[in-house]
Amino acid sequence: MLGEQLGTLLGEMTGMRVLSTDGGHAVTEASFQASGTLLGVTVKDMGTYESVVQADGTLFGEGQGISMTSDGETVTWHGTGAGRFNDAGGVSWRGALFYETAAANFARLNGIAAVFEFDTEESGKVSGAIFEWK
């Protein structure tokens, strides 16, 4: 069941490249930077993920990243998700995140599962919301 909302992000894609087309399944890598909040604390977030186009046109992706405060506190994340292309030329992602940190502000993220909604636009804009998974 979904728990409380942990954070939100707004930003943009910073890079994209094709890693492979073996077997007719494109594997791409995308990077993004965003600003937002995590547990009520303002953060800058950056991440990179790889996605594979499945035979049915959906996407499977895995990624990692880091969120940082202006005071230098950090929390890293690993995630996995499923994506669908939308009519506007972007991708709608849904998946799970797992955090690791030594920062006191984010300590409650250790050992929990979070779920995310992450949407990309054809223009390169990104937005996301993160929720605790109870």
N, CA, C and O atoms as a printed pandas DataFrame, in Angstrom:
     atom_number atom_name residue_name chain_id  residue_number  x_coord  y_coord  z_coord
0              1         N          MET        A               1    0.841   -1.166    0.000
1              2        CA          MET        A               1    0.000    0.000    0.000
2              3         C          MET        A               1    0.891    1.235    0.000
3              4         O          MET        A               1    1.965    1.240    0.603
4              5         N          LEU        A               2    0.436    2.280   -0.681
5              6        CA          LEU        A               2    1.197    3.519   -0.718
6              7         C          LEU        A               2    1.123    4.231    0.620
7              8         O          LEU        A               2    0.059    4.342    1.229
8              9         N          GLY        A               3    2.270    4.709    1.060
9             10        CA          GLY        A               3    2.337    5.503    2.272
10            11         C          GLY        A               3    2.480    6.969    1.925
11            12         O          GLY        A               3    1.997    7.420    0.886
12            13         N          GLU        A               4    3.139    7.706    2.791
13            14        CA          GLU        A               4    3.267    9.149    2.591
14            15         C          GLU        A               4    4.153    9.483    1.393
15            16         O          GLU        A               4    5.033    8.714    1.009
16            17         N          GLN        A               5    3.892   10.650    0.818
17            18        CA          GLN        A               5    4.738   11.127   -0.266
18            19         C          GLN        A               5    6.065   11.574    0.332
19            20         O          GLN        A               5    6.093   12.381    1.261
20            21         N          LEU        A               6    7.163   11.048   -0.203
21            22        CA          LEU        A               6    8.494   11.345    0.308
22            23         C          LEU        A               6    9.148   12.520   -0.398
23            24         O          LEU        A               6    9.996   13.201    0.179
24            25         N          GLY        A               7    8.754   12.762   -1.657
25            26        CA          GLY        A               7    9.410   13.844   -2.377
26            27         C          GLY        A               7    8.857   14.075   -3.758
27            28         O          GLY        A               7    8.022   13.322   -4.258
28            29         N          THR        A               8    9.354   15.157   -4.371
29            30        CA          THR        A               8    9.010   15.514   -5.750
30            31         C          THR        A               8   10.262   16.042   -6.437
31            32         O          THR        A               8   11.181   16.541   -5.787
32            33         N          LEU        A               9   10.283   15.924   -7.758
33            34        CA          LEU        A               9   11.418   16.401   -8.548
34            35         C          LEU        A               9   10.927   17.044   -9.845
35            36         O          LEU        A               9    9.944   16.597  -10.437
36            37         N          LEU        A              10   11.623   18.098  -10.280
37            38        CA          LEU        A              10   11.424   18.717  -11.585
38            39         C          LEU        A              10   12.800   18.984  -12.170
39            40         O          LEU        A              10   13.686   19.483  -11.476
40            41         N          GLY        A              11   12.987   18.651  -13.453
41            42        CA          GLY        A              11   14.293   18.877  -14.050
42            43         C          GLY        A              11   14.297   18.620  -15.530
43            44         O          GLY        A              11   13.297   18.821  -16.219
44            45         N          GLU        A              12   15.460   18.163  -16.019
45            46        CA          GLU        A              12   15.600   17.914  -17.446
46            47         C          GLU        A              12   16.629   16.826  -17.725
47            48         O          GLU        A              12   17.530   16.564  -16.929
48            49         N          MET        A              13   16.458   16.204  -18.886
49            50        CA          MET        A              13   17.421   15.220  -19.358
50            51         C          MET        A              13   18.712   15.954  -19.700
51            52         O          MET        A              13   18.673   17.060  -20.238
52            53         N          THR        A              14   19.847   15.351  -19.393
53            54        CA          THR        A              14   21.140   15.964  -19.693
54            55         C          THR        A              14   21.932   15.185  -20.728
55            56         O          THR        A              14   22.938   15.679  -21.237
56            57         N          GLY        A              15   21.498   13.988  -21.041
57            58        CA          GLY        A              15   22.200   13.201  -22.040
58            59         C          GLY        A              15   21.467   11.913  -22.345
59            60         O          GLY        A              15   20.693   11.400  -21.537
60            61         N          MET        A              16   21.735   11.406  -23.537
61            62        CA          MET        A              16   21.127   10.144  -23.936
62            63         C          MET        A              16   22.033    9.513  -24.997
63            64         O          MET        A              16   22.571   10.201  -25.865
64            65         N          ARG        A              17   22.188    8.191  -24.906
65            66        CA          ARG        A              17   22.978    7.493  -25.924
66            67         C          ARG        A              17   22.478    6.072  -26.081
67            68         O          ARG        A              17   21.860    5.511  -25.176
68            69         N          VAL        A              18   22.753    5.497  -27.238
69            70        CA          VAL        A              18   22.399    4.110  -27.528
70            71         C          VAL        A              18   23.589    3.245  -27.145
71            72         O          VAL        A              18   24.708    3.478  -27.603
72            73         N          LEU        A              19   23.343    2.242  -26.298
73            74        CA          LEU        A              19   24.417    1.347  -25.861
74            75         C          LEU        A              19   24.513    0.102  -26.721
75            76         O          LEU        A              19   25.602   -0.429  -26.937
76            77         N          SER        A              20   23.357   -0.368  -27.217
77            78        CA          SER        A              20   23.346   -1.610  -27.988
78            79         C          SER        A              20   22.052   -1.710  -28.785
79            80         O          SER        A              20   21.027   -1.137  -28.417
80            81         N          THR        A              21   22.126   -2.450  -29.880
81            82        CA          THR        A              21   20.922   -2.810  -30.638
82            83         C          THR        A              21   20.912   -4.305  -30.930
83            84         O          THR        A              21   20.230   -4.752  -31.852
84            85         N          ASP        A              22   21.660   -5.077  -30.154
85            86        CA          ASP        A              22   21.752   -6.520  -30.363
86            87         C          ASP        A              22   20.383   -7.182  -30.290
87            88         O          ASP        A              22   19.575   -6.869  -29.416
88            89         N          GLY        A              23   20.138   -8.086  -31.204
89            90        CA          GLY        A              23   18.890   -8.837  -31.207
90            91         C          GLY        A              23   17.668   -7.984  -31.512
91            92         O          GLY        A              23   16.540   -8.418  -31.278
92            93         N          GLY        A              24   17.871   -6.780  -32.028
93            94        CA          GLY        A              24   16.753   -5.915  -32.367
94            95         C          GLY        A              24   16.123   -5.201  -31.195
95            96         O          GLY        A              24   15.089   -4.552  -31.353
96            97         N          HIS        A              25   16.731   -5.307  -30.001
97            98        CA          HIS        A              25   16.215   -4.631  -28.818
98            99         C          HIS        A              25   17.177   -3.500  -28.445
99           100         O          HIS        A              25   18.294   -3.752  -27.992
100          101         N          ALA        A              26   16.743   -2.275  -28.634
101          102        CA          ALA        A              26   17.598   -1.132  -28.321
102          103         C          ALA        A              26   17.784   -0.991  -26.815
103          104         O          ALA        A              26   16.826   -1.066  -26.045
104          105         N          VAL        A              27   19.028   -0.787  -26.413
105          106        CA          VAL        A              27   19.356   -0.478  -25.032
106          107         C          VAL        A              27   19.902    0.945  -25.036
107          108         O          VAL        A              27   20.881    1.241  -25.721
108          109         N          THR        A              28   19.256    1.828  -24.262
109          110        CA          THR        A              28   19.689    3.213  -24.209
110          111         C          THR        A              28   20.078    3.589  -22.789
111          112         O          THR        A              28   19.678    2.940  -21.823
112          113         N          GLU        A              29   20.869    4.654  -22.685
113          114        CA          GLU        A              29   21.259    5.212  -21.403
114          115         C          GLU        A              29   20.810    6.666  -21.391
115          116         O          GLU        A              29   21.034    7.397  -22.355
116          117         N          ALA        A              30   20.181    7.080  -20.310
117          118        CA          ALA        A              30   19.723    8.464  -20.174
118          119         C          ALA        A              30   20.176    9.005  -18.822
119          120         O          ALA        A              30   20.194    8.282  -17.826
120          121         N          SER        A              31   20.538   10.276  -18.800
121          122        CA          SER        A              31   20.918   10.957  -17.562
122          123         C          SER        A              31   20.039   12.182  -17.394
123          124         O          SER        A              31   19.595   12.788  -18.369
124          125         N          PHE        A              32   19.796   12.539  -16.128
125          126        CA          PHE        A              32   18.972   13.706  -15.838
126          127         C          PHE        A              32   19.494   14.420  -14.603
127          128         O          PHE        A              32   20.225   13.847  -13.796
128          129         N          GLN        A              33   19.103   15.689  -14.470
129          130        CA          GLN        A              33   19.331   16.482  -13.265
130          131         C          GLN        A              33   17.999   17.104  -12.892
131          132         O          GLN        A              33   17.226   17.506  -13.762
132          133         N          ALA        A              34   17.732   17.183  -11.595
133          134        CA          ALA        A              34   16.461   17.743  -11.142
134          135         C          ALA        A              34   16.646   18.409   -9.785
135          136         O          ALA        A              34   17.627   18.162   -9.084
136          137         N          SER        A              35   15.697   19.246   -9.433
137          138        CA          SER        A              35   15.632   19.873   -8.116
138          139         C          SER        A              35   14.292   19.505   -7.508
139          140         O          SER        A              35   13.321   19.251   -8.220
140          141         N          GLY        A              36   14.249   19.480   -6.195
141          142        CA          GLY        A              36   12.988   19.178   -5.539
142          143         C          GLY        A              36   13.158   19.038   -4.053
143          144         O          GLY        A              36   14.016   19.675   -3.442
144          145         N          THR        A              37   12.320   18.186   -3.473
145          146        CA          THR        A              37   12.393   17.939   -2.040
146          147         C          THR        A              37   12.411   16.444   -1.780
147          148         O          THR        A              37   11.863   15.655   -2.549
148          149         N          LEU        A              38   13.046   16.074   -0.690
149          150        CA          LEU        A              38   13.056   14.706   -0.204
150          151         C          LEU        A              38   12.927   14.783    1.307
151          152         O          LEU        A              38   13.789   15.353    1.976
152          153         N          LEU        A              39   11.865   14.218    1.847
153          154        CA          LEU        A              39   11.541   14.323    3.272
154          155         C          LEU        A              39   11.495   15.786    3.731
155          156         O          LEU        A              39   11.899   16.104    4.850
156          157         N          GLY        A              40   11.004   16.665    2.864
157          158        CA          GLY        A              40   10.862   18.072    3.199
158          159         C          GLY        A              40   12.129   18.892    3.080
159          160         O          GLY        A              40   12.111   20.093    3.351
160          161         N          VAL        A              41   13.235   18.269    2.680
161          162        CA          VAL        A              41   14.523   18.949    2.546
162          163         C          VAL        A              41   14.770   19.227    1.064
163          164         O          VAL        A              41   14.559   18.342    0.234
164          165         N          THR        A              42   15.207   20.426    0.718
165          166        CA          THR        A              42   15.510   20.774   -0.671
166          167         C          THR        A              42   16.744   20.014   -1.131
167          168         O          THR        A              42   17.769   19.995   -0.450
168          169         N          VAL        A              43   16.628   19.382   -2.308
169          170        CA          VAL        A              43   17.731   18.589   -2.850
170          171         C          VAL        A              43   17.924   18.874   -4.331
171          172         O          VAL        A              43   17.016   19.324   -5.030
172          173         N          LYS        A              44   19.134   18.596   -4.778
173          174        CA          LYS        A              44   19.460   18.490   -6.201
174          175         C          LYS        A              44   19.677   17.002   -6.427
175          176         O          LYS        A              44   20.362   16.343   -5.644
176          177         N          ASP        A              45   19.100   16.476   -7.489
177          178        CA          ASP        A              45   19.169   15.047   -7.764
178          179         C          ASP        A              45   19.750   14.853   -9.151
179          180         O          ASP        A              45   19.449   15.614  -10.070
180          181         N          MET        A              46   20.581   13.835   -9.300
181          182        CA          MET        A              46   21.054   13.452  -10.629
182          183         C          MET        A              46   21.090   11.943  -10.706
183          184         O          MET        A              46   21.384   11.258   -9.727
184          185         N          GLY        A              47   20.786   11.441  -11.885
185          186        CA          GLY        A              47   20.751   10.002  -12.049
186          187         C          GLY        A              47   20.990    9.585  -13.481
187          188         O          GLY        A              47   20.887   10.388  -14.409
188          189         N          THR        A              48   21.308    8.322  -13.644
189          190        CA          THR        A              48   21.502    7.704  -14.946
190          191         C          THR        A              48   20.804    6.363  -14.937
191          192         O          THR        A              48   20.907    5.611  -13.968
192          193         N          TYR        A              49   20.092    6.059  -16.012
193          194        CA          TYR        A              49   19.433    4.764  -16.095
194          195         C          TYR        A              49   19.559    4.191  -17.496
195          196         O          TYR        A              49   19.646    4.917  -18.486
196          197         N          GLU        A              50   19.566    2.866  -17.546
197          198        CA          GLU        A              50   19.552    2.146  -18.811
198          199         C          GLU        A              50   18.168    1.580  -19.009
199          200         O          GLU        A              50   17.541    1.107  -18.060
200          201         N          SER        A              51   17.687    1.625  -20.242
201          202        CA          SER        A              51   16.383    1.033  -20.534
202          203         C          SER        A              51   16.476    0.167  -21.778
203          204         O          SER        A              51   17.245    0.441  -22.699
204          205         N          VAL        A              52   15.674   -0.883  -21.776
205          206        CA          VAL        A              52   15.611   -1.842  -22.882
206          207         C          VAL        A              52   14.206   -1.813  -23.442
207          208         O          VAL        A              52   13.231   -1.926  -22.699
208          209         N          VAL        A              53   14.103   -1.663  -24.753
209          210        CA          VAL        A              53   12.796   -1.743  -25.403
210          211         C          VAL        A              53   12.430   -3.213  -25.533
211          212         O          VAL        A              53   13.147   -3.986  -26.168
212          213         N          GLN        A              54   11.311   -3.591  -24.928
213          214        CA          GLN        A              54   10.824   -4.976  -24.972
214          215         C          GLN        A              54   10.125   -5.242  -26.303
215          216         O          GLN        A              54    9.797   -4.305  -27.031
216          217         N          ALA        A              55    9.897   -6.508  -26.621
217          218        CA          ALA        A              55    9.268   -6.890  -27.879
218          219         C          ALA        A              55    7.893   -6.243  -28.064
219          220         O          ALA        A              55    7.486   -5.976  -29.195
220          221         N          ASP        A              56    7.176   -5.990  -26.969
221          222        CA          ASP        A              56    5.840   -5.392  -27.071
222          223         C          ASP        A              56    5.864   -3.861  -27.084
223          224         O          ASP        A              56    4.807   -3.231  -27.092
224          225         N          GLY        A              57    7.057   -3.257  -27.086
225          226        CA          GLY        A              57    7.183   -1.806  -27.141
226          227         C          GLY        A              57    7.265   -1.124  -25.790
227          228         O          GLY        A              57    7.490    0.085  -25.729
228          229         N          THR        A              58    7.090   -1.864  -24.709
229          230        CA          THR        A              58    7.264   -1.282  -23.378
230          231         C          THR        A              58    8.751   -1.246  -23.037
231          232         O          THR        A              58    9.575   -1.792  -23.771
232          233         N          LEU        A              59    9.085   -0.611  -21.937
233          234        CA          LEU        A              59   10.472   -0.459  -21.527
234          235         C          LEU        A              59   10.703   -1.082  -20.161
235          236         O          LEU        A              59    9.817   -1.073  -19.307
236          237         N          PHE        A              60   11.889   -1.619  -19.962
237          238        CA          PHE        A              60   12.357   -2.041  -18.645
238          239         C          PHE        A              60   13.616   -1.249  -18.370
239          240         O          PHE        A              60   14.491   -1.156  -19.231
240          241         N          GLY        A              61   13.724   -0.667  -17.164
241          242        CA          GLY        A              61   14.888    0.154  -16.874
242          243         C          GLY        A              61   15.441   -0.063  -15.484
243          244         O          GLY        A              61   14.728   -0.467  -14.565
244          245         N          GLU        A              62   16.746    0.217  -15.348
245          246        CA          GLU        A              62   17.441    0.178  -14.065
246          247         C          GLU        A              62   18.373    1.376  -14.000
247          248         O          GLU        A              62   18.995    1.743  -14.997
248          249         N          GLY        A              63   18.469    1.993  -12.810
249          250        CA          GLY        A              63   19.317    3.165  -12.699
250          251         C          GLY        A              63   19.811    3.406  -11.296
251          252         O          GLY        A              63   19.478    2.681  -10.359
252          253         N          GLN        A              64   20.618    4.448  -11.175
253          254        CA          GLN        A              64   21.162    4.848   -9.892
254          255         C          GLN        A              64   21.409    6.336   -9.920
255          256         O          GLN        A              64   21.513    6.953  -10.981
256          257         N          GLY        A              65   21.501    6.910   -8.707
257          258        CA          GLY        A              65   21.736    8.340   -8.647
258          259         C          GLY        A              65   22.023    8.797   -7.241
259          260         O          GLY        A              65   22.216    7.992   -6.330
260          261         N          ILE        A              66   22.047   10.110   -7.082
261          262        CA          ILE        A              66   22.368   10.725   -5.806
262          263         C          ILE        A              66   21.538   11.993   -5.647
263          264         O          ILE        A              66   21.341   12.748   -6.600
264          265         N          SER        A              67   21.059   12.212   -4.436
265          266        CA          SER        A              67   20.408   13.465   -4.066
266          267         C          SER        A              67   21.316   14.163   -3.066
267          268         O          SER        A              67   21.857   13.526   -2.162
268          269         N          MET        A              68   21.486   15.491   -3.230
269          270        CA          MET        A              68   22.394   16.252   -2.374
270          271         C          MET        A              68   21.714   17.513   -1.860
271          272         O          MET        A              68   20.963   18.165   -2.585
272          273         N          THR        A              69   21.981   17.846   -0.614
273          274        CA          THR        A              69   21.491   19.103   -0.045
274          275         C          THR        A              69   22.540   20.187   -0.246
275          276         O          THR        A              69   23.682   19.896   -0.603
276          277         N          SER        A              70   22.152   21.434   -0.017
277          278        CA          SER        A              70   23.115   22.541   -0.123
278          279         C          SER        A              70   24.175   22.466    0.971
279          280         O          SER        A              70   25.232   23.086    0.852
280          281         N          ASP        A              71   23.901   21.707    2.042
281          282        CA          ASP        A              71   24.871   21.515    3.123
282          283         C          ASP        A              71   25.819   20.346    2.869
283          284         O          ASP        A              71   26.688   20.064    3.694
284          285         N          GLY        A              72   25.660   19.668    1.738
285          286        CA          GLY        A              72   26.548   18.566    1.403
286          287         C          GLY        A              72   26.100   17.195    1.864
287          288         O          GLY        A              72   26.836   16.223    1.691
288          289         N          GLU        A              73   24.893   17.084    2.456
289          290        CA          GLU        A              73   24.389   15.759    2.822
290          291         C          GLU        A              73   23.971   15.031    1.540
291          292         O          GLU        A              73   23.457   15.645    0.605
292          293         N          THR        A              74   24.198   13.725    1.509
293          294        CA          THR        A              74   23.872   12.950    0.322
294          295         C          THR        A              74   23.072   11.701    0.685
295          296         O          THR        A              74   23.172   11.166    1.790
296          297         N          VAL        A              75   22.289   11.266   -0.269
297          298        CA          VAL        A              75   21.608    9.985   -0.195
298          299         C          VAL        A              75   21.672    9.394   -1.611
299          300         O          VAL        A              75   21.325   10.060   -2.587
300          301         N          THR        A              76   22.118    8.145   -1.709
301          302        CA          THR        A              76   22.176    7.488   -3.008
302          303         C          THR        A              76   20.948    6.615   -3.186
303          304         O          THR        A              76   20.309    6.211   -2.215
304          305         N          TRP        A              77   20.627    6.330   -4.442
305          306        CA          TRP        A              77   19.470    5.492   -4.728
306          307         C          TRP        A              77   19.754    4.553   -5.891
307          308         O          TRP        A              77   20.558    4.846   -6.776
308          309         N          HIS        A              78   19.073    3.422   -5.860
309          310        CA          HIS        A              78   19.047    2.459   -6.958
310          311         C          HIS        A              78   17.583    2.212   -7.269
311          312         O          HIS        A              78   16.750    2.144   -6.365
312          313         N          GLY        A              79   17.274    2.080   -8.542
313          314        CA          GLY        A              79   15.882    1.879   -8.901
314          315         C          GLY        A              79   15.707    0.970  -10.089
315          316         O          GLY        A              79   16.641    0.714  -10.850
316          317         N          THR        A              80   14.493    0.488  -10.231
317          318        CA          THR        A              80   14.108   -0.314  -11.379
318          319         C          THR        A              80   12.661    0.000  -11.703
319          320         O          THR        A              80   11.865    0.286  -10.808
320          321         N          GLY        A              81   12.317   -0.052  -12.985
321          322        CA          GLY        A              81   10.952    0.306  -13.330
322          323         C          GLY        A              81   10.547   -0.153  -14.720
323          324         O          GLY        A              81   11.346   -0.676  -15.497
324          325         N          ALA        A              82    9.273    0.065  -14.994
325          326        CA          ALA        A              82    8.677   -0.235  -16.296
326          327         C          ALA        A              82    8.194    1.073  -16.902
327          328         O          ALA        A              82    7.669    1.937  -16.200
328          329         N          GLY        A              83    8.374    1.211  -18.206
329          330        CA          GLY        A              83    7.977    2.446  -18.872
330          331         C          GLY        A              83    7.109    2.189  -20.084
331          332         O          GLY        A              83    7.142    1.120  -20.693
332          333         N          ARG        A              84    6.329    3.211  -20.415
333          334        CA          ARG        A              84    5.479    3.188  -21.608
334          335         C          ARG        A              84    5.633    4.516  -22.327
335          336         O          ARG        A              84    5.599    5.578  -21.705
336          337         N          PHE        A              85    5.802    4.451  -23.647
337          338        CA          PHE        A              85    5.824    5.666  -24.447
338          339         C          PHE        A              85    4.432    6.282  -24.419
339          340         O          PHE        A              85    3.430    5.567  -24.438
340          341         N          ASN        A              86    4.371    7.619  -24.374
341          342        CA          ASN        A              86    3.068    8.276  -24.398
342          343         C          ASN        A              86    2.854    8.989  -25.731
343          344         O          ASN        A              86    3.781    9.110  -26.532
344          345         N          ASP        A              87    1.647    9.453  -25.962
345          346        CA          ASP        A              87    1.293   10.087  -27.235
346          347         C          ASP        A              87    2.037   11.393  -27.482
347          348         O          ASP        A              87    2.140   11.838  -28.625
348          349         N          ALA        A              88    2.559   12.017  -26.417
349          350        CA          ALA        A              88    3.253   13.293  -26.548
350          351         C          ALA        A              88    4.744   13.127  -26.836
351          352         O          ALA        A              88    5.463   14.124  -26.911
352          353         N          GLY        A              89    5.227   11.889  -27.000
353          354        CA          GLY        A              89    6.629   11.667  -27.326
354          355         C          GLY        A              89    7.538   11.457  -26.133
355          356         O          GLY        A              89    8.759   11.417  -26.284
356          357         N          GLY        A              90    6.970   11.323  -24.965
357          358        CA          GLY        A              90    7.756   11.076  -23.762
358          359         C          GLY        A              90    7.540    9.658  -23.265
359          360         O          GLY        A              90    6.968    8.817  -23.958
360          361         N          VAL        A              91    8.011    9.410  -22.044
361          362        CA          VAL        A              91    7.866    8.094  -21.425
362          363         C          VAL        A              91    7.328    8.274  -20.013
363          364         O          VAL        A              91    7.758    9.163  -19.278
364          365         N          SER        A              92    6.395    7.429  -19.651
365          366        CA          SER        A              92    5.855    7.377  -18.286
366          367         C          SER        A              92    6.460    6.156  -17.612
367          368         O          SER        A              92    6.259    5.029  -18.063
368          369         N          TRP        A              93    7.206    6.383  -16.523
369          370        CA          TRP        A              93    7.868    5.321  -15.772
370          371         C          TRP        A              93    7.174    5.108  -14.434
371          372         O          TRP        A              93    6.705    6.062  -13.815
372          373         N          ARG        A              94    7.109    3.865  -13.992
373          374        CA          ARG        A              94    6.633    3.512  -12.659
374          375         C          ARG        A              94    7.557    2.430  -12.139
375          376         O          ARG        A              94    7.886    1.493  -12.866
376          377         N          GLY        A              95    7.988    2.549  -10.863
377          378        CA          GLY        A              95    8.914    1.559  -10.352
378          379         C          GLY        A              95    9.219    1.725   -8.885
379          380         O          GLY        A              95    8.490    2.391   -8.150
380          381         N          ALA        A              96   10.322    1.102   -8.465
381          382        CA          ALA        A              96   10.725    1.078   -7.055
382          383         C          ALA        A              96   12.120    1.664   -6.897
383          384         O          ALA        A              96   12.967    1.549   -7.783
384          385         N          LEU        A              97   12.339    2.301   -5.738
385          386        CA          LEU        A              97   13.629    2.889   -5.374
386          387         C          LEU        A              97   14.070    2.355   -4.025
387          388         O          LEU        A              97   13.249    2.059   -3.157
388          389         N          PHE        A              98   15.383    2.236   -3.863
389          390        CA          PHE        A              98   15.985    1.811   -2.606
390          391         C          PHE        A              98   17.121    2.774   -2.294
391          392         O          PHE        A              98   17.972    3.028   -3.147
392          393         N          TYR        A              99   17.140    3.306   -1.087
393          394        CA          TYR        A              99   18.070    4.359   -0.683
394          395         C          TYR        A              99   19.144    3.845    0.264
395          396         O          TYR        A              99   18.981    2.826    0.936
396          397         N          GLU        A             100   20.265    4.597    0.294
397          398        CA          GLU        A             100   21.323    4.344    1.275
398          399         C          GLU        A             100   21.951    5.677    1.642
399          400         O          GLU        A             100   22.313    6.464    0.767
400          401         N          THR        A             101   22.082    5.932    2.954
401          402        CA          THR        A             101   22.655    7.195    3.400
402          403         C          THR        A             101   23.183    7.090    4.825
403          404         O          THR        A             101   22.757    6.241    5.608
404          405         N          ALA        A             102   24.124    7.980    5.139
405          406        CA          ALA        A             102   24.586    8.157    6.517
406          407         C          ALA        A             102   24.105    9.502    7.050
407          408         O          ALA        A             102   24.360    9.842    8.206
408          409         N          ALA        A             103   23.403   10.275    6.203
409          410        CA          ALA        A             103   22.939   11.611    6.591
410          411         C          ALA        A             103   21.738   11.517    7.534
411          412         O          ALA        A             103   20.780   10.796    7.256
412          413         N          ALA        A             104   21.794   12.237    8.631
413          414        CA          ALA        A             104   20.723   12.208    9.632
414          415         C          ALA        A             104   19.371   12.613    9.049
415          416         O          ALA        A             104   18.347   12.022    9.395
416          417         N          ASN        A             105   19.358   13.623    8.160
417          418        CA          ASN        A             105   18.091   14.081    7.576
418          419         C          ASN        A             105   17.368   13.004    6.767
419          420         O          ASN        A             105   16.151   13.070    6.589
420          421         N          PHE        A             106   18.115   12.014    6.281
421          422        CA          PHE        A             106   17.529   11.017    5.394
422          423         C          PHE        A             106   17.591    9.602    5.960
423          424         O          PHE        A             106   17.260    8.649    5.255
424          425         N          ALA        A             107   18.006    9.443    7.211
425          426        CA          ALA        A             107   18.227    8.119    7.805
426          427         C          ALA        A             107   17.003    7.219    7.706
427          428         O          ALA        A             107   17.161    6.006    7.567
428          429         N          ARG        A             108   15.797    7.758    7.773
429          430        CA          ARG        A             108   14.613    6.900    7.721
430          431         C          ARG        A             108   14.398    6.252    6.349
431          432         O          ARG        A             108   13.555    5.365    6.214
432          433         N          LEU        A             109   15.155    6.687    5.327
433          434        CA          LEU        A             109   15.053    6.064    4.006
434          435         C          LEU        A             109   15.810    4.742    3.931
435          436         O          LEU        A             109   15.521    3.911    3.070
436          437         N          ASN        A             110   16.779    4.541    4.827
437          438        CA          ASN        A             110   17.531    3.284    4.833
438          439         C          ASN        A             110   16.584    2.128    5.135
439          440         O          ASN        A             110   15.810    2.183    6.092
440          441         N          GLY        A             111   16.649    1.094    4.322
441          442        CA          GLY        A             111   15.883   -0.108    4.588
442          443         C          GLY        A             111   14.413   -0.072    4.212
443          444         O          GLY        A             111   13.680   -1.010    4.525
444          445         N          ILE        A             112   13.961    0.988    3.548
445          446        CA          ILE        A             112   12.563    1.003    3.105
446          447         C          ILE        A             112   12.510    0.839    1.587
447          448         O          ILE        A             112   13.508    1.030    0.891
448          449         N          ALA        A             113   11.352    0.490    1.101
449          450        CA          ALA        A             113   11.095    0.482   -0.331
450          451         C          ALA        A             113   10.246    1.705   -0.645
451          452         O          ALA        A             113    9.281    2.003    0.058
452          453         N          ALA        A             114   10.612    2.399   -1.693
453          454        CA          ALA        A             114    9.831    3.536   -2.161
454          455         C          ALA        A             114    9.369    3.225   -3.585
455          456         O          ALA        A             114   10.010    2.454   -4.299
456          457         N          VAL        A             115    8.268    3.822   -3.984
457          458        CA          VAL        A             115    7.796    3.692   -5.360
458          459         C          VAL        A             115    7.785    5.074   -5.997
459          460         O          VAL        A             115    7.627    6.089   -5.319
460          461         N          PHE        A             116    7.955    5.089   -7.310
461          462        CA          PHE        A             116    8.034    6.377   -7.991
462          463         C          PHE        A             116    7.165    6.424   -9.229
463          464         O          PHE        A             116    6.851    5.407   -9.849
464          465         N          GLU        A             117    6.789    7.652   -9.564
465          466        CA          GLU        A             117    6.214    8.008  -10.851
466          467         C          GLU        A             117    7.223    8.973  -11.455
467          468         O          GLU        A             117    7.560    9.975  -10.825
468          469         N          PHE        A             118    7.710    8.700  -12.651
469          470        CA          PHE        A             118    8.709    9.553  -13.292
470          471         C          PHE        A             118    8.298    9.706  -14.741
471          472         O          PHE        A             118    8.148    8.717  -15.459
472          473         N          ASP        A             119    8.118   10.934  -15.169
473          474        CA          ASP        A             119    7.645   11.194  -16.528
474          475         C          ASP        A             119    8.637   12.064  -17.271
475          476         O          ASP        A             119    9.144   13.049  -16.733
476          477         N          THR        A             120    8.912   11.689  -18.518
477          478        CA          THR        A             120    9.769   12.482  -19.382
478          479         C          THR        A             120    8.923   13.045  -20.518
479          480         O          THR        A             120    7.951   12.428  -20.954
480          481         N          GLU        A             121    9.310   14.216  -20.982
481          482        CA          GLU        A             121    8.638   14.842  -22.116
482          483         C          GLU        A             121    9.580   14.838  -23.308
483          484         O          GLU        A             121   10.798   14.757  -23.147
484          485         N          GLU        A             122    9.016   14.926  -24.502
485          486        CA          GLU        A             122    9.825   14.971  -25.715
486          487         C          GLU        A             122   10.829   16.124  -25.664
487          488         O          GLU        A             122   11.922   16.018  -26.220
488          489         N          SER        A             123   10.464   17.221  -25.000
489          490        CA          SER        A             123   11.332   18.395  -24.886
490          491         C          SER        A             123   12.538   18.159  -23.975
491          492         O          SER        A             123   13.479   18.952  -23.975
492          493         N          GLY        A             124   12.513   17.062  -23.192
493          494        CA          GLY        A             124   13.597   16.778  -22.265
494          495         C          GLY        A             124   13.271   17.097  -20.813
495          496         O          GLY        A             124   14.057   16.784  -19.919
496          497         N          LYS        A             125   12.128   17.713  -20.572
497          498        CA          LYS        A             125   11.710   17.994  -19.195
498          499         C          LYS        A             125   11.357   16.687  -18.497
499          500         O          LYS        A             125   10.847   15.757  -19.122
500          501         N          VAL        A             126   11.635   16.621  -17.184
501          502        CA          VAL        A             126   11.291   15.448  -16.371
502          503         C          VAL        A             126   10.588   15.900  -15.098
503          504         O          VAL        A             126   10.817   17.005  -14.605
504          505         N          SER        A             127    9.740   15.038  -14.581
505          506        CA          SER        A             127    9.086   15.297  -13.296
506          507         C          SER        A             127    8.862   13.965  -12.606
507          508         O          SER        A             127    8.703   12.928  -13.250
508          509         N          GLY        A             128    8.855   14.016  -11.286
509          510        CA          GLY        A             128    8.680   12.774  -10.549
510          511         C          GLY        A             128    8.083   12.990   -9.183
511          512         O          GLY        A             128    8.152   14.077   -8.611
512          513         N          ALA        A             129    7.492   11.925   -8.675
513          514        CA          ALA        A             129    6.960   11.892   -7.316
514          515         C          ALA        A             129    7.371   10.567   -6.698
515          516         O          ALA        A             129    7.375    9.535   -7.370
516          517         N          ILE        A             130    7.719   10.597   -5.406
517          518        CA          ILE        A             130    8.214    9.420   -4.700
518          519         C          ILE        A             130    7.343    9.201   -3.463
519          520         O          ILE        A             130    7.035   10.138   -2.727
520          521         N          PHE        A             131    6.955    7.943   -3.252
521          522        CA          PHE        A             131    6.076    7.583   -2.138
522          523         C          PHE        A             131    6.688    6.417   -1.369
523          524         O          PHE        A             131    7.360    5.570   -1.957
524          525         N          GLU        A             132    6.460    6.369   -0.071
525          526        CA          GLU        A             132    6.856    5.197    0.711
526          527         C          GLU        A             132    5.935    4.055    0.346
527          528         O          GLU        A             132    4.739    4.254    0.136
528          529         N          TRP        A             133    6.494    2.852    0.271
529          530        CA          TRP        A             133    5.696    1.658    0.021
530          531         C          TRP        A             133    5.617    0.921    1.332
531          532         O          TRP        A             133    6.613    0.379    1.810
532          533         N          LYS        A             134    4.435    0.899    1.917
533          534        CA          LYS        A             134    4.232    0.286    3.241
534          535         C          LYS        A             134    3.920   -1.186    3.113
535          536         O          LYS        A             134    3.719   -1.864    4.120
